[in-house]
Every structure is written in C-alpha cells, then in structure tokens.
Amino acid sequence: MHILTLTTLFPNAQQPVHGVFIRNRMENFIAKYGWDWTVLAPVPFYPQIPFAPRDIYRRYSQVPAVEDSWGYPVHHPRYLVTPKLGMRFYGDWMAKAIQRTVLEIYRKKPIDLIDCHYVYPDGTAGIQMGLLLGIPVILSARGTDLNFYPGLPAIRPKIQQNLEACQHLICVSSSLQAKAVDLGTAPEKVSVIGNGVDTKRFHRMDCREARGKLGLPPEGKILLSVGHLTSRKGFDLLLESFARLPGPDLFLVIAGDGEERDRLERQAESLGLDGRVLFAGTVLNQDLPDWYSAADLFVLASSREGWPNVLCEAQATGLPAVATNVWGVPEIIDDPSLGVLVGERTVEALTAALKQALETRWDRRHIEERGRSRTWDQVSEKLLPIFLAALSRTRLP
C-alpha cells in the first residue's frame, strides 16, 4: 500500500520542530506495517508586494523543493498566501499548487490513501486530490482547525464540506470530536486518537546532571515552558505570574522561538526578571528530555490546544504540570496527581496554581509511568483498522 501524507504541519530545513508529532506518528506506522510512504508538505509563497512580509515568509522561501533528510522524500510545493486577506481561498490555491506534484508521485507509484492533517486549508486540498485520483481521504483534526477556524464565517462551510467528504475523521481529543459532531459530522465517522510519546527518548534523568549539561543553576527551582512564541501560548501571562512568585531561587526557562520573542524579552526586563528568566530559543525534539529533566515544574498557559505534545513529553519525564483547562489539556492532566489545571486564564489564577504546584510534593515516578503509557506504537495499532476500512471501500470514479 502507498500512503500519501498531506500536511503543512511537517518539519523542514527551516523549521526542524514544526509538526514533529505528525512525522513521529507516520514514521512509527510505516516502520510497524511496512507501507510505502510519501510526504507532501506545502509551504506558503508570499508574493512580492510593496510592504515587507514577516520574517517567517522569508524563511519559507528558503525551504528546498524536495528534502530526504529522514530517508524518505518530503515534497514542498509552494501555495499562495495573502495574510489577513484571502484565507477563504487558501484551500483551493493549495490544491492547484500541489496537483502537478501529486500526479507525478502517482505516476511513479499509484497512491492508495491520502492521510491529511488539518481540516482546513489542507483538508480542502486533500479532498480535491482524493476526488481527482479516486482514492479515500482520512482527515486528522489537530486543534485550531476545529476549535478556532469554524468561528470564521467564510471558513466554517468549507470545514463542514471537508468533514462531509472525507472517509473518516481522526481527532486528537474528545473535545475536538464533540466539536466535529456539532459541525454535522456523523459520530460513527469520528475516532479519537491522541498523540503518542517516544518513550525511548522521553524518560526521567538525573536533574543535577541535566542542569550541568545545560548550564542551568544547580540549586533552586526551575519552571519550564515550551512552545512557539505566539500570543495564544500565553507566555506574557506566564511572565506576569512568575514575577509575582517569591525569588530569588526560582527560575523560568522558555524554550521556543517566534514572532513574540522580542516583545517577551522586553516584558521580562520591564518586570525586573533579569537573571531569572532564560529564553533558550528553538530546542530540537531530541534535546528536550534534558530540559524536562532539569526542571521542577512544567507550565502551559495556552488559550487553546488540541493535544499538546509538550505536555505529554513533560509527563513522560516525570514532570508535574500547571496548565490552562482548555480543549485536550484535561484529557492529559486527568488526575490531580499529575498537575494543576487553571480554570480561569488570568494572571491571578495562574499565579495561585503555580504557588499550589510549587508547594506540592509530587510523586515523579507515578507521573512518569502515566506519561510513558501513551506510545506511538499504540497509536499505530489504532490507525491500522481505520486505514484498512477506508481502503476496503470501492474507489470513486
């Protein structure tokens, strides 16, 4: 069987940690069942216009057309984007941009199934390619595509059309499944399969050794937060809350990069947190276990999350967490022994939760065992019957 994974959420030379969970999911599946696999990961093309584009679009322009860094081809065709102006057209533009590449892949080896991640705009392109080739399309909903985009009047009907047209929908959390059903998807057409954890990589290590390796303070307590530095991740909220906690033997590490970094660094300086906050920049997935092991508490202050892998990874290293009670988060921190859920996304509520967590004596071994119980191998075993059921259906004309 030849499966084509179609998604804009996939690592590339310029974004090595972008959508790494999709790569992990499908690499494990392919290794386990031996299917042929090709990846189509379109990247945005930003037209030359009078005002300067954001830096991210310059970086996209440097992504090679084809990569084979991981031992299989990853194609990066360009599709047009016009930020804040034409999102309703992105799905159709992506479909037109990838059609030639899809046909070239198909001619070399016929594709049996399209595994498409993100219901819109990727889902629109995936559905159109499925119709073109007469093959089934499995969609995977991952967060923003169902917990935010349906609130946009021009996008909602496109999402509903994609949900209707796909052979099956996989949601990473029960909350997203409920949203899909609310949008009109038949319940029997939806499965919930959360992401797994690479248990060979993510496990608890000696804290002092990890701190020494990373050059972190050997004494005191360290809070860690990991993610792309965007407004919805709530790093500004975290900095405000951290400033209210007693120091000076308390430190905060923020691992990640993004358009908010300069503003967040200025905020930390204005709060008088010099020497107590470290912006570590982008940390590769294989290096994250050291950072988790060096920390005493993990913090996630997002406004919305589908299934935050960083939370699962932290848990697999025995790290208790404080996180906002949104979407898939309570399905990961589903017991008080694993962390503290923040009911209100405010500085006051987050500060209180951080204080509570710092005063709690956590059973790190119990947390680690719980986190390591979610494996990519289990995910693959759940995916197989869904893929086979879609393949067993008669091909479209």
C-alpha positions as CSV (number, residue, x, y, z in Angstrom):
1,M,0.0,0.0,0.0
2,H,1.2,3.5,-0.8
3,I,0.1,6.3,1.5
4,L,0.5,10.0,0.9
5,T,0.6,12.2,3.9
6,L,-0.5,15.7,3.0
7,T,0.0,18.5,5.6
8,T,1.5,21.9,6.1
9,L,2.4,20.7,9.6
10,F,5.7,18.9,8.9
11,P,9.3,19.6,9.8
12,N,11.5,21.2,7.2
13,A,15.1,22.6,6.9
14,Q,14.0,26.0,8.3
15,Q,11.6,24.7,10.9
16,P,13.0,21.4,12.3
17,V,10.4,21.2,15.1
18,H,7.4,22.2,13.1
19,G,4.7,19.4,13.3
20,V,7.2,16.8,14.5
21,F,4.3,14.9,16.1
22,I,2.9,14.1,12.6
23,R,6.3,12.9,11.5
24,N,6.6,10.7,14.6
25,R,3.1,9.3,14.1
26,M,3.6,8.2,10.5
27,E,7.2,7.1,10.8
28,N,6.1,4.7,13.5
29,F,3.2,3.5,11.5
30,I,5.3,2.9,8.4
31,A,8.1,1.1,10.4
32,K,5.5,-1.1,12.0
33,Y,3.5,-2.1,9.0
34,G,5.9,-1.6,6.1
35,W,3.7,0.5,3.8
36,D,5.2,2.8,1.1
37,W,5.1,6.4,2.1
38,T,5.5,9.8,0.5
39,V,5.1,13.2,2.2
40,L,3.7,16.3,0.6
41,A,4.2,19.3,2.9
42,P,3.3,22.5,1.0
43,V,4.8,25.8,2.2
44,P,3.4,29.3,1.8
45,F,4.5,31.5,-1.0
46,Y,4.2,35.2,-0.2
47,P,4.1,37.5,-3.2
48,Q,6.4,40.5,-3.7
49,I,4.4,43.5,-2.6
50,P,5.3,47.0,-1.5
51,F,5.4,46.3,2.2
52,A,7.8,43.8,3.8
53,P,6.5,40.4,4.7
54,R,7.0,38.8,8.1
55,D,10.3,37.0,8.6
56,I,8.5,33.6,8.6
57,Y,7.7,34.0,4.9
58,R,11.3,34.8,4.1
59,R,12.2,31.6,5.9
60,Y,9.6,29.6,3.9
61,S,11.3,30.8,0.7
62,Q,14.5,29.0,1.8
63,V,12.8,25.6,2.2
64,P,14.1,23.3,-0.6
65,A,11.5,21.9,-3.1
66,V,12.3,18.3,-2.0
67,E,14.0,17.0,1.1
68,D,15.2,13.5,2.0
69,S,16.9,14.2,5.3
70,W,14.9,11.4,7.1
71,G,15.3,8.7,4.5
72,Y,12.1,9.3,2.5
73,P,11.0,12.1,0.1
74,V,9.3,15.2,1.5
75,H,7.9,17.5,-1.2
76,H,7.4,21.2,-0.6
77,P,5.4,22.7,-3.4
78,R,4.5,26.4,-2.9
79,Y,1.0,27.7,-2.5
80,L,-0.1,31.3,-2.5
81,V,-0.9,33.1,0.8
82,T,-2.1,36.6,1.4
83,P,-2.2,37.1,5.2
84,K,-5.4,38.5,6.7
85,L,-6.9,39.0,3.2
86,G,-7.6,35.7,1.4
87,M,-7.8,32.8,3.8
88,R,-11.1,31.6,2.3
89,F,-9.1,30.8,-0.9
90,Y,-6.1,29.0,0.7
91,G,-7.6,25.5,0.3
92,D,-8.3,26.0,-3.4
93,W,-4.9,27.7,-4.0
94,M,-3.2,24.9,-2.3
95,A,-5.0,22.2,-4.3
96,K,-3.9,23.9,-7.6
97,A,-0.4,24.3,-6.4
98,I,0.1,20.6,-5.4
99,Q,-1.8,18.9,-8.3
100,R,1.2,18.5,-10.6
101,T,3.3,17.1,-7.8
102,V,0.6,14.7,-6.7
103,L,0.1,13.4,-10.3
104,E,3.9,13.0,-10.7
105,I,4.0,11.0,-7.5
106,Y,1.0,8.9,-8.6
107,R,2.5,8.1,-12.0
108,K,5.7,6.7,-10.3
109,K,3.7,4.7,-7.9
110,P,-0.1,4.8,-7.5
111,I,-1.4,6.2,-4.2
112,D,-3.9,4.2,-2.3
113,L,-4.8,6.5,0.5
114,I,-4.4,10.2,1.4
115,D,-3.6,10.9,5.1
116,C,-4.3,14.6,5.5
117,H,-3.6,16.6,8.7
118,Y,-5.5,19.8,9.4
119,V,-9.1,20.1,8.3
120,Y,-8.6,23.4,6.6
121,P,-6.9,24.5,4.3
122,D,-5.0,21.3,4.0
123,G,-8.2,19.3,4.1
124,T,-9.7,21.1,1.1
125,A,-6.6,20.3,-1.0
126,G,-6.6,16.7,0.2
127,I,-10.3,16.2,-0.6
128,Q,-9.8,17.6,-4.1
129,M,-6.8,15.3,-4.7
130,G,-8.8,12.3,-3.5
131,L,-11.6,13.1,-5.9
132,L,-9.0,13.6,-8.7
133,L,-7.4,10.2,-8.1
134,G,-10.5,8.3,-6.9
135,I,-9.0,7.4,-3.6
136,P,-10.1,7.7,0.0
137,V,-9.0,10.6,2.2
138,I,-8.6,10.4,6.0
139,L,-8.5,13.8,7.8
140,S,-6.9,14.4,11.2
141,A,-8.1,17.4,13.2
142,R,-5.4,18.8,15.5
143,G,-6.7,21.9,17.2
144,T,-7.1,25.3,15.6
145,D,-8.8,23.7,12.6
146,L,-11.8,22.9,14.7
147,N,-11.5,24.9,17.9
148,F,-11.0,28.3,16.2
149,Y,-11.5,28.3,12.4
150,P,-15.2,27.3,12.5
151,G,-15.8,30.7,14.2
152,L,-14.8,32.4,10.9
153,P,-18.0,32.8,8.8
154,A,-16.1,32.4,5.5
155,I,-14.3,29.3,6.6
156,R,-16.9,27.3,8.6
157,P,-18.8,26.0,5.5
158,K,-15.5,24.9,3.9
159,I,-14.6,22.9,7.0
160,Q,-18.1,21.3,7.1
161,Q,-17.7,20.3,3.4
162,N,-14.4,18.7,4.1
163,L,-15.8,16.8,7.1
164,E,-18.6,15.5,5.0
165,A,-16.4,14.5,2.1
166,C,-13.7,12.6,4.0
167,Q,-13.9,8.8,4.6
168,H,-13.0,9.2,8.2
169,L,-12.0,11.9,10.7
170,I,-9.4,11.4,13.4
171,C,-9.4,13.8,16.3
172,V,-6.6,14.1,18.8
173,S,-9.0,14.8,21.7
174,S,-12.6,14.1,22.7
175,S,-13.3,17.8,22.9
176,L,-12.4,18.1,19.2
177,Q,-14.6,15.1,18.4
178,A,-17.5,16.8,20.1
179,K,-16.9,19.9,18.0
180,A,-16.8,17.8,14.8
181,V,-20.1,16.3,15.7
182,D,-21.5,19.7,16.5
183,L,-20.4,20.8,13.0
184,G,-22.6,18.0,11.5
185,T,-20.2,15.0,11.3
186,A,-21.7,11.6,11.9
187,P,-20.4,10.3,15.3
188,E,-19.6,6.9,13.8
189,K,-17.3,8.6,11.3
190,V,-15.1,10.1,14.0
191,S,-12.3,8.4,16.1
192,V,-10.3,9.9,18.9
193,I,-6.6,9.0,18.8
194,G,-4.3,11.2,20.9
195,N,-0.6,11.6,20.0
196,G,1.9,9.3,21.5
197,V,5.3,9.8,23.1
198,D,8.7,8.4,22.1
199,T,9.4,6.5,25.3
200,K,12.9,5.7,24.2
201,R,13.7,9.4,24.2
202,F,11.5,10.8,26.9
203,H,12.2,9.4,30.3
204,R,13.3,10.9,33.6
205,M,17.1,11.5,34.0
206,D,19.2,12.9,36.8
207,C,18.2,16.5,37.5
208,R,21.7,17.8,38.5
209,E,23.3,16.1,35.6
210,A,20.8,17.7,33.2
211,R,21.3,21.1,34.7
212,G,25.0,20.8,34.5
213,K,24.8,19.8,30.8
214,L,22.6,22.8,30.1
215,G,24.5,25.3,32.2
216,L,21.4,25.9,34.5
217,P,21.6,26.8,38.2
218,P,22.4,23.7,40.3
219,E,20.2,24.9,43.2
220,G,16.7,26.4,43.3
221,K,13.6,25.5,41.4
222,I,13.1,25.8,37.7
223,L,9.8,26.3,35.8
224,L,9.9,25.3,32.2
225,S,7.5,26.2,29.3
226,V,8.0,25.0,25.7
227,G,6.3,26.2,22.6
228,H,6.2,28.6,19.6
229,L,6.3,32.1,20.9
230,T,2.9,33.3,19.8
231,S,0.2,35.2,21.7
232,R,-2.1,32.2,22.1
233,K,0.6,30.3,24.0
234,G,0.3,32.8,26.9
235,F,4.0,33.4,27.6
236,D,3.1,37.1,28.5
237,L,0.7,35.8,31.1
238,L,3.3,33.4,32.4
239,L,5.9,36.2,32.8
240,E,3.4,38.3,34.8
241,S,2.6,35.4,37.1
242,F,6.2,34.4,37.5
243,A,7.0,38.0,38.6
244,R,4.6,37.6,41.5
245,L,6.3,34.5,42.8
246,P,8.9,34.8,45.6
247,G,12.6,34.6,44.4
248,P,15.5,34.7,44.0
249,D,16.0,30.9,44.0
250,L,13.2,30.5,41.4
251,F,13.9,30.5,37.7
252,L,11.9,30.3,34.5
253,V,13.1,28.8,31.2
254,I,11.1,29.5,28.0
255,A,12.2,27.1,25.2
256,G,11.0,28.1,21.7
257,D,11.1,30.9,19.2
258,G,8.7,33.0,17.2
259,E,7.4,36.5,16.4
260,E,6.7,37.4,20.0
261,R,10.2,36.8,21.3
262,D,11.5,40.4,21.2
263,R,8.3,41.7,23.0
264,L,8.5,38.9,25.6
265,E,12.2,39.7,26.3
266,R,11.3,43.4,26.8
267,Q,8.5,42.4,29.1
268,A,10.8,40.2,31.2
269,E,13.2,43.1,31.5
270,S,10.5,45.6,32.5
271,L,9.3,43.2,35.2
272,G,12.8,43.1,36.7
273,L,13.3,39.4,35.9
274,D,16.9,39.8,34.6
275,G,18.9,36.7,35.6
276,R,15.8,34.7,36.5
277,V,14.3,34.1,33.0
278,L,16.1,32.3,30.2
279,F,14.9,32.4,26.6
280,A,16.5,29.2,25.3
281,G,15.4,29.6,21.7
282,T,14.4,26.7,19.5
283,V,15.2,23.3,21.1
284,L,15.2,20.3,18.9
285,N,12.9,17.4,19.9
286,Q,15.8,15.1,20.7
287,D,17.3,17.7,23.1
288,L,14.1,18.4,25.0
289,P,14.5,15.5,27.6
290,D,17.4,17.3,29.2
291,W,15.3,20.4,29.7
292,Y,12.4,18.5,31.1
293,S,14.7,16.6,33.5
294,A,16.3,19.8,34.7
295,A,13.0,21.4,35.6
296,D,10.8,21.1,38.7
297,L,7.5,22.2,37.0
298,F,6.1,22.5,33.5
299,V,3.8,25.3,32.6
300,L,1.4,25.7,29.7
301,A,-0.7,28.8,29.6
302,S,-2.3,28.4,26.2
303,S,-5.7,29.8,25.2
304,R,-6.5,26.7,23.1
305,E,-4.8,23.4,22.4
306,G,-5.8,20.3,20.5
307,W,-3.4,17.8,22.1
308,P,-0.2,19.5,23.4
309,N,2.6,17.0,22.9
310,V,4.9,19.0,25.1
311,L,2.6,18.3,28.0
312,C,2.8,14.5,27.2
313,E,6.5,14.7,26.9
314,A,6.9,16.5,30.1
315,Q,4.7,14.0,31.8
316,A,6.8,11.1,30.4
317,T,9.8,12.6,32.1
318,G,8.0,12.7,35.4
319,L,7.4,16.4,35.4
320,P,4.2,17.8,37.1
321,A,2.4,20.5,35.2
322,V,0.3,23.6,35.6
323,A,-1.8,24.2,32.5
324,T,-4.9,26.1,31.5
325,N,-8.0,23.9,31.4
326,V,-8.7,24.1,27.6
327,W,-9.7,21.6,25.0
328,G,-7.5,18.5,25.1
329,V,-5.5,19.5,28.2
330,P,-7.8,18.0,30.8
331,E,-7.6,14.7,28.9
332,I,-3.9,14.6,29.6
333,I,-3.9,16.1,33.1
334,D,-6.9,14.0,34.1
335,D,-5.9,13.4,37.7
336,P,-4.7,15.8,40.5
337,S,-1.7,13.6,41.0
338,L,-0.4,14.8,37.6
339,G,-0.7,18.5,37.9
340,V,-2.9,21.6,38.4
341,L,-5.5,22.8,36.0
342,V,-6.1,26.5,35.8
343,G,-9.8,27.3,35.4
344,E,-9.5,31.0,34.6
345,R,-6.8,32.2,32.2
346,T,-5.8,35.2,34.3
347,V,-2.6,36.3,36.0
348,E,-4.2,35.8,39.4
349,A,-5.5,32.2,38.7
350,L,-2.2,31.2,37.1
351,T,-0.2,32.6,40.0
352,A,-2.3,30.7,42.5
353,A,-1.9,27.5,40.6
354,L,1.9,27.9,40.4
355,K,2.1,28.5,44.1
356,Q,0.0,25.4,44.8
357,A,2.1,23.3,42.5
358,L,5.4,24.6,44.0
359,E,4.2,23.7,47.5
360,T,3.0,20.2,46.5
361,R,5.2,17.1,46.9
362,W,4.8,15.3,43.6
363,D,5.4,11.6,43.0
364,R,7.6,11.9,39.9
365,R,7.8,8.2,39.4
366,H,4.0,8.0,39.2
367,I,3.8,10.9,36.7
368,E,6.5,9.3,34.6
369,E,4.7,5.9,34.5
370,R,1.5,7.6,33.4
371,G,3.1,9.7,30.7
372,R,5.0,6.8,29.3
373,S,1.8,4.7,29.0
374,R,1.0,6.7,25.8
375,T,3.1,5.3,23.0
376,W,3.3,5.8,19.2
377,D,3.1,2.0,18.8
378,Q,-0.4,2.1,20.4
379,V,-1.3,5.0,18.1
380,S,-0.3,2.9,15.1
381,E,-2.4,0.0,16.2
382,K,-5.4,2.3,16.4
383,L,-4.7,3.8,13.0
384,L,-4.4,0.5,11.1
385,P,-8.1,-0.6,11.2
386,I,-9.2,2.9,10.2
387,F,-6.9,3.0,7.2
388,L,-7.8,-0.6,6.1
389,A,-11.6,0.2,6.4
390,A,-11.1,3.2,4.1
391,L,-9.1,1.1,1.6
392,S,-11.7,-1.6,1.5
393,R,-14.4,0.7,0.1
394,T,-15.0,0.9,-3.6
395,R,-12.8,3.6,-5.4
396,L,-14.5,6.7,-6.6
397,P,-14.9,7.0,-10.4
